[in-house]
Amino acid sequence: MKMSFNKSSGSRGWGQGAAAGGGGDELVLRGSISKKWTFLLCFGSFCIGLLFTNRMWTVPEPKEIIRRSTLEVEKMSLVDGDCAPKSAGDARDVPGEVPRTQDVIQTLDRTISNLEMELASAKATQESMLHGAAGAPVPEPTGKRKHFMVVGVNTAFSSRKRRDSVRATWMPQGEKRRTMEEEKGIVIRFVIGHSATPGGILDRAIDAEDRKHGDFMRLDHVEGYLELAAKTKAYFVAAVSTWDAEYYVKVDDDVHVNIATLGNTLARHRSKPRAYVGCMKSGPVLAQKGVRYHEPEYWKFGEWGNRYFRHASGQLYAISKDLASYIALNQHVLHKYANEDVSLGSWFIGLDVEHVDDRRLCCGTPPDCEWKAQAGNACVASFDWSCSGICKSADRIKEVHQRCGESENAIWNAEF
């Protein structure tokens, strides 16, 4: 029984060993098959990837390589050329070339500036011809007469006596005024807008006065002392659209003017395309409310107690055609300060403008203007600084004219 047990055990043990041996062969076979398929799959994926990306045959073209190399060589040569030391002759020429280069640049700047102002003038004229200007008739498209200067006398509804005193002294009347326009190219007009109620009694009074004298220029502007800056702008816009002149002048109706002397003074500045002529000043910026000439926008001029930039005093000043055209073209974007003379000066900041400071445009009343006339230095304009005009001008301007005025024939003998 024991032997049988061992045999069967041996048989069973052998059978188990055989079975175990068969399982090992099967595992070995499966492992070898998996590696082959893995290799094939990897190789196939690699080939498919190369096929789709087309990287196997993408080789830089020789021309591109050559072109890049050529560009790099040229860049290197330029760098080498710039860094190369200059010869002694070239070094000696540099100081002489600098002034000539600066002259050329300045000439180009002036040329460009002149062209810009001429373009602005042409645009302003075209716009005024198409649409008209504030309060002014549309000018004739052709045959516009050339004038030397247009003098606008700023006046108000309540200044009838002042206007009559001006007519009786320095402003020619009737046929003489028309002859002066034709022969001398000088136009003089009283400048006024309309009342807050157009067509009212104030406007009708001006209409009647204009029918009698024919020396008004009416603006599309509501009269008011606080609106002088707007009125000044409207005057230049209307004057440019109505008359083609070399100069446009603004003067107050309580100032005495020698017209011939004014014309001779402006004629000397004809070579300046953008001339701004007057008695230049720089008064204090008045921040305190309630005082005369108070500036509500005082904070724009810096610290308390600062002074304004240089600008012409408001009693009388003149600007050339280019500047008047500039105002007409940019009228809608020009800022207005409380004082009209400050406003005008601010419009020219940043422009290539020639500021001409001529003290003969702000002489005092007798004896000041009388002494200067006797010394052969006749004044252009006379007034009292304390009154910003001739004090009680309606009564005193005749005396000023007698003592400081030019001869009656001065305007007819003058050549501008």
C-alpha positions as CSV (number, residue, x, y, z in Angstrom):
1,M,0.0,0.0,0.0
2,K,2.9,2.2,0.7
3,M,4.5,1.6,-2.6
4,S,1.3,2.3,-4.4
5,F,0.9,5.5,-2.5
6,N,4.4,6.6,-3.5
7,K,3.9,5.7,-7.2
8,S,0.7,7.5,-7.3
9,S,2.3,10.3,-5.6
10,G,5.1,10.2,-8.0
11,S,2.7,10.0,-10.9
12,R,0.7,12.9,-9.5
13,G,3.9,14.8,-8.9
14,W,5.1,14.2,-12.4
15,G,1.7,15.2,-13.8
16,Q,1.9,18.4,-11.9
17,G,5.4,19.0,-13.1
18,A,4.4,18.4,-16.7
19,A,1.5,20.7,-16.3
20,A,3.7,23.3,-14.8
21,G,6.2,22.9,-17.6
22,G,3.5,23.3,-20.3
23,G,2.3,26.6,-18.7
24,G,5.8,28.0,-18.7
25,D,6.2,27.3,-22.4
26,E,2.9,29.1,-23.1
27,L,4.0,32.2,-21.1
28,V,7.3,32.3,-22.9
29,L,5.6,32.2,-26.3
30,R,3.1,34.9,-25.4
31,G,5.9,37.2,-24.2
32,S,7.9,36.9,-27.4
33,I,4.8,37.7,-29.5
34,S,4.0,40.8,-27.5
35,K,7.5,42.3,-28.1
36,K,7.2,41.8,-31.9
37,W,3.9,43.5,-32.1
38,T,5.1,46.3,-29.9
39,F,8.1,46.9,-32.1
40,L,5.9,46.8,-35.3
41,L,3.4,49.2,-33.8
42,C,6.1,51.7,-32.7
43,F,7.8,51.6,-36.1
44,G,4.5,52.0,-37.9
45,S,3.5,55.0,-35.7
46,F,6.9,56.6,-36.3
47,C,6.5,56.2,-40.1
48,I,3.0,57.5,-40.1
49,G,4.1,60.5,-38.0
50,L,6.9,61.3,-40.5
51,L,4.5,60.9,-43.4
52,F,2.0,63.4,-42.0
53,T,4.4,66.0,-40.7
54,N,6.6,65.8,-43.8
55,R,9.6,66.6,-41.7
56,M,11.8,63.9,-43.3
57,W,12.1,65.9,-46.6
58,T,12.0,69.5,-45.2
59,V,15.5,70.8,-45.8
60,P,16.3,74.6,-46.0
61,E,16.8,75.7,-49.5
62,P,20.3,76.7,-50.4
63,K,19.1,80.0,-51.8
64,E,17.5,81.0,-48.6
65,I,20.7,80.1,-46.7
66,I,22.7,82.1,-49.1
67,R,20.3,85.1,-49.0
68,R,20.4,85.1,-45.2
69,S,24.1,84.9,-45.2
70,T,24.3,87.8,-47.7
71,L,22.1,90.0,-45.6
72,E,24.1,89.2,-42.5
73,V,27.3,90.1,-44.3
74,E,25.7,93.4,-45.5
75,K,24.6,94.3,-41.9
76,M,28.0,93.5,-40.6
77,S,29.6,95.7,-43.3
78,L,27.3,98.6,-42.4
79,V,28.2,98.2,-38.7
80,D,31.8,98.1,-39.6
81,G,31.4,101.2,-41.8
82,D,29.7,103.2,-39.1
83,C,32.2,102.2,-36.6
84,A,35.2,102.8,-38.8
85,P,37.3,105.8,-37.8
86,K,36.8,108.9,-39.9
87,S,39.6,110.4,-41.8
88,A,41.3,113.6,-40.7
89,G,39.6,115.5,-43.7
90,D,36.2,114.3,-42.7
91,A,36.7,115.3,-39.1
92,R,37.7,118.8,-40.2
93,D,34.5,119.2,-42.4
94,V,32.1,118.4,-39.5
95,P,32.3,121.9,-37.8
96,G,31.6,123.6,-41.1
97,E,28.7,121.3,-42.0
98,V,26.8,121.9,-38.7
99,P,25.9,125.6,-39.3
100,R,24.9,124.9,-42.9
101,T,22.7,122.0,-41.7
102,Q,21.0,124.2,-39.1
103,D,20.4,126.9,-41.8
104,V,18.8,124.3,-44.0
105,I,16.6,123.0,-41.2
106,Q,15.4,126.5,-40.3
107,T,14.7,127.3,-43.9
108,L,12.6,124.2,-44.2
109,D,10.7,125.0,-41.0
110,R,9.9,128.4,-42.2
111,T,8.7,127.1,-45.6
112,I,6.5,124.4,-44.0
113,S,5.1,127.0,-41.5
114,N,4.3,129.4,-44.4
115,L,2.6,126.7,-46.4
116,E,0.5,125.6,-43.4
117,M,-0.7,129.2,-42.8
118,E,-1.4,129.7,-46.5
119,L,-3.4,126.5,-46.4
120,A,-5.3,127.7,-43.4
121,S,-6.0,131.0,-45.1
122,A,-7.3,129.2,-48.2
123,K,-9.5,126.9,-46.2
124,A,-11.0,129.8,-44.2
125,T,-11.7,131.7,-47.4
126,Q,-13.3,128.7,-49.0
127,E,-15.5,128.0,-45.9
128,S,-16.6,131.6,-45.7
129,M,-17.5,131.6,-49.4
130,L,-19.6,128.5,-49.1
131,H,-21.3,129.1,-45.8
132,G,-20.7,132.8,-44.9
133,A,-19.2,134.0,-41.7
134,A,-20.7,135.3,-38.4
135,G,-22.7,138.3,-39.2
136,A,-21.0,139.0,-42.5
137,P,-22.2,138.9,-46.1
138,V,-20.9,136.1,-48.2
139,P,-18.0,137.6,-50.2
140,E,-17.9,137.6,-54.0
141,P,-16.3,134.4,-55.3
142,T,-14.1,136.3,-57.8
143,G,-12.7,139.8,-58.3
144,K,-12.2,140.5,-54.6
145,R,-10.4,143.8,-54.2
146,K,-7.1,143.8,-52.3
147,H,-6.9,146.2,-49.3
148,F,-4.1,147.3,-47.1
149,M,-5.8,147.3,-43.7
150,V,-9.2,147.0,-42.2
151,V,-9.8,149.0,-39.0
152,G,-12.6,147.8,-36.8
153,V,-13.7,150.4,-34.1
154,N,-15.3,148.5,-31.2
155,T,-18.4,150.3,-30.0
156,A,-21.5,149.8,-28.0
157,F,-25.2,150.8,-28.2
158,S,-24.7,153.5,-25.5
159,S,-21.7,155.1,-27.3
160,R,-23.4,157.3,-29.8
161,K,-21.5,160.4,-28.6
162,R,-18.2,158.6,-28.8
163,R,-18.9,157.6,-32.4
164,D,-19.8,161.1,-33.4
165,S,-16.6,162.4,-31.8
166,V,-14.5,159.9,-33.8
167,R,-16.3,160.9,-37.0
168,A,-15.5,164.5,-36.2
169,T,-11.8,163.9,-35.7
170,W,-9.7,161.1,-37.1
171,M,-12.2,159.0,-39.1
172,P,-12.8,160.4,-42.6
173,Q,-16.5,160.7,-43.6
174,G,-18.6,160.5,-46.7
175,E,-16.8,160.7,-50.0
176,K,-13.4,161.0,-48.3
177,R,-13.9,157.7,-46.6
178,R,-14.9,156.0,-49.9
179,T,-11.9,157.6,-51.6
180,M,-9.6,156.3,-48.9
181,E,-10.9,152.8,-49.4
182,E,-10.4,153.0,-53.2
183,E,-7.1,154.8,-53.3
184,K,-5.3,153.8,-50.1
185,G,-7.0,150.4,-49.4
186,I,-8.0,151.4,-45.9
187,V,-11.4,150.4,-44.6
188,I,-12.8,151.8,-41.3
189,R,-16.0,150.5,-39.7
190,F,-17.7,150.7,-36.3
191,V,-18.1,147.2,-35.1
192,I,-21.3,146.2,-33.2
193,G,-23.5,143.2,-32.7
194,H,-27.2,143.1,-31.8
195,S,-29.1,143.3,-28.6
196,A,-30.5,140.4,-26.6
197,T,-33.9,141.1,-28.3
198,P,-33.0,141.5,-32.0
199,G,-35.1,144.1,-33.8
200,G,-35.7,146.1,-30.6
201,I,-35.2,149.8,-30.1
202,L,-31.4,149.5,-29.7
203,D,-31.0,147.7,-33.0
204,R,-33.4,150.1,-34.8
205,A,-31.3,153.0,-33.5
206,I,-28.1,151.5,-35.0
207,D,-29.9,150.8,-38.2
208,A,-31.0,154.5,-38.5
209,E,-27.4,155.6,-37.7
210,D,-26.0,153.3,-40.3
211,R,-28.4,154.6,-43.0
212,K,-27.1,158.1,-42.3
213,H,-23.4,157.4,-42.2
214,G,-22.9,153.9,-43.8
215,D,-20.0,153.1,-41.5
216,F,-21.1,150.1,-39.5
217,M,-20.1,146.5,-39.5
218,R,-22.8,144.3,-37.9
219,L,-22.0,141.1,-36.3
220,D,-24.1,138.0,-35.4
221,H,-23.2,138.6,-31.8
222,V,-25.1,139.6,-28.6
223,E,-23.6,142.7,-27.2
224,G,-22.3,142.7,-23.6
225,Y,-19.1,143.8,-21.7
226,L,-18.4,140.2,-20.6
227,E,-18.6,139.0,-24.2
228,L,-15.8,141.1,-25.6
229,A,-13.6,138.1,-26.4
230,A,-16.4,136.5,-28.4
231,K,-17.0,139.8,-30.1
232,T,-13.3,140.2,-31.0
233,K,-13.3,136.7,-32.5
234,A,-16.5,137.3,-34.4
235,Y,-15.0,140.6,-35.8
236,F,-11.9,138.9,-37.2
237,V,-13.9,136.1,-38.7
238,A,-16.3,138.5,-40.4
239,A,-13.6,140.9,-41.5
240,V,-11.6,138.1,-43.2
241,S,-14.6,136.9,-45.1
242,T,-15.6,140.4,-46.2
243,W,-12.3,142.0,-47.1
244,D,-9.0,140.7,-48.4
245,A,-6.5,142.8,-46.5
246,E,-2.9,142.6,-45.4
247,Y,-3.7,143.7,-41.8
248,Y,-6.7,143.6,-39.6
249,V,-6.8,146.2,-36.7
250,K,-9.0,146.5,-33.7
251,V,-9.3,149.8,-31.8
252,D,-11.7,151.1,-29.1
253,D,-14.0,154.0,-29.8
254,D,-12.4,156.1,-27.0
255,V,-8.9,156.0,-28.5
256,H,-7.4,158.7,-30.8
257,V,-5.7,157.2,-33.9
258,N,-3.5,158.7,-36.6
259,I,-4.4,156.6,-39.6
260,A,-1.5,157.5,-41.8
261,T,1.0,156.8,-39.0
262,L,-0.7,153.5,-38.3
263,G,-0.4,152.6,-42.0
264,N,3.2,153.5,-42.2
265,T,4.0,151.5,-39.1
266,L,2.3,148.4,-40.3
267,A,3.9,148.7,-43.8
268,R,7.3,148.2,-42.2
269,H,6.3,144.7,-41.0
270,R,5.2,143.4,-44.4
271,S,8.1,140.9,-44.5
272,K,6.7,139.2,-41.4
273,P,3.9,136.8,-42.5
274,R,2.5,136.4,-39.0
275,A,2.8,139.8,-37.3
276,Y,1.1,140.6,-34.0
277,V,1.6,144.4,-33.5
278,G,0.7,146.3,-30.4
279,C,1.9,147.5,-27.0
280,M,3.0,144.3,-25.4
281,K,2.3,143.9,-21.7
282,S,2.1,141.2,-19.0
283,G,-0.3,142.3,-16.3
284,P,-1.1,140.4,-13.1
285,V,-3.7,137.6,-13.0
286,L,-6.4,139.0,-10.7
287,A,-7.9,136.1,-8.7
288,Q,-9.9,138.2,-6.3
289,K,-13.6,138.3,-7.1
290,G,-15.3,141.7,-7.5
291,V,-12.3,143.6,-8.9
292,R,-12.1,144.9,-12.4
293,Y,-10.5,142.5,-14.9
294,H,-11.1,139.6,-12.5
295,E,-9.9,136.3,-14.1
296,P,-12.2,133.4,-13.1
297,E,-9.7,130.9,-14.6
298,Y,-6.8,132.3,-12.6
299,W,-5.7,128.8,-11.6
300,K,-4.7,128.0,-15.1
301,F,-1.9,130.5,-14.9
302,G,0.0,128.9,-12.0
303,E,0.4,130.1,-8.5
304,W,-1.5,133.0,-6.9
305,G,0.1,136.3,-7.9
306,N,1.4,135.1,-11.3
307,R,1.3,137.3,-14.4
308,Y,-0.1,136.8,-17.8
309,F,1.9,135.8,-20.9
310,R,2.9,138.7,-23.2
311,H,0.0,140.1,-25.2
312,A,-1.0,143.3,-26.9
313,S,-2.9,145.9,-24.8
314,G,-6.6,145.9,-25.9
315,Q,-6.9,149.6,-26.8
316,L,-5.4,149.0,-30.3
317,Y,-3.6,146.1,-31.9
318,A,-3.1,144.7,-35.4
319,I,-2.6,141.2,-36.8
320,S,-1.6,140.1,-40.3
321,K,-3.8,138.3,-42.7
322,D,-2.4,134.8,-41.9
323,L,-3.3,135.2,-38.2
324,A,-6.8,136.5,-38.9
325,S,-7.4,133.6,-41.2
326,Y,-6.1,131.2,-38.5
327,I,-8.7,132.7,-36.1
328,A,-11.4,132.3,-38.7
329,L,-10.5,128.7,-39.4
330,N,-10.3,127.6,-35.8
331,Q,-13.0,129.9,-34.3
332,H,-14.9,127.0,-32.8
333,V,-12.0,125.6,-30.7
334,L,-10.3,128.9,-29.5
335,H,-10.8,129.4,-25.8
336,K,-12.1,132.7,-24.5
337,Y,-10.8,134.2,-21.2
338,A,-12.5,137.0,-19.3
339,N,-10.3,139.7,-21.0
340,E,-10.4,139.9,-24.8
341,D,-6.7,141.0,-25.1
342,V,-5.6,138.1,-23.1
343,S,-7.8,135.8,-25.2
344,L,-6.3,137.0,-28.4
345,G,-2.7,136.6,-27.1
346,S,-3.5,133.0,-25.9
347,W,-4.7,132.1,-29.4
348,F,-1.2,132.7,-30.8
349,I,0.7,130.7,-28.1
350,G,2.5,127.8,-29.8
351,L,2.4,129.5,-33.3
352,D,5.3,131.0,-35.1
353,V,4.2,134.6,-34.5
354,E,6.3,137.7,-34.6
355,H,5.4,139.8,-31.5
356,V,6.0,143.5,-32.4
357,D,6.1,145.7,-29.3
358,D,5.7,149.4,-30.5
359,R,5.1,151.9,-27.8
360,R,3.8,154.5,-30.2
361,L,0.6,152.5,-30.2
362,C,0.0,153.4,-26.6
363,C,1.0,157.1,-26.1
364,G,-0.6,159.2,-23.4
365,T,-2.9,162.1,-24.0
366,P,-1.3,165.6,-24.1
367,P,1.2,166.6,-23.2
368,D,2.8,163.2,-23.8
369,C,1.7,162.7,-27.4
370,E,2.2,166.4,-28.1
371,W,5.9,166.3,-27.1
372,K,6.5,163.2,-29.2
373,A,4.8,164.8,-32.2
374,Q,7.0,167.9,-31.8
375,A,10.1,165.6,-31.6
376,G,9.1,164.0,-35.0
377,N,8.0,160.7,-33.4
378,A,4.2,161.0,-34.0
379,C,2.0,158.6,-32.0
380,V,-0.2,156.0,-33.6
381,A,-2.7,156.0,-30.8
382,S,-3.2,158.1,-27.7
383,F,-5.3,157.4,-24.6
384,D,-5.2,157.5,-20.8
385,W,-4.0,154.4,-19.1
386,S,-6.0,155.2,-16.0
387,C,-9.3,155.0,-18.0
388,S,-8.1,152.3,-20.5
389,G,-9.0,155.0,-23.1
390,I,-9.4,158.8,-23.2
391,C,-11.1,159.8,-20.1
392,K,-14.4,161.4,-21.1
393,S,-13.4,160.9,-24.7
394,A,-16.6,162.3,-26.2
395,D,-15.6,165.7,-24.8
396,R,-11.8,165.5,-24.9
397,I,-10.9,163.7,-28.1
398,K,-11.2,166.9,-30.2
399,E,-8.5,168.5,-28.0
400,V,-6.3,165.4,-28.4
401,H,-6.8,165.5,-32.1
402,Q,-5.8,169.2,-32.3
403,R,-2.7,168.8,-30.3
404,C,-1.5,165.3,-31.3
405,G,-3.3,164.6,-34.6
406,E,-1.5,164.4,-37.9
407,S,-2.2,166.8,-40.7
408,E,-5.4,166.4,-42.8
409,N,-3.3,165.6,-45.9
410,A,-1.1,163.0,-44.2
411,I,-3.3,160.1,-45.3
412,W,-3.4,161.3,-48.9
413,N,0.3,161.8,-49.1
414,A,1.1,158.4,-47.5
415,E,2.3,155.5,-49.6
416,F,1.9,152.0,-48.2
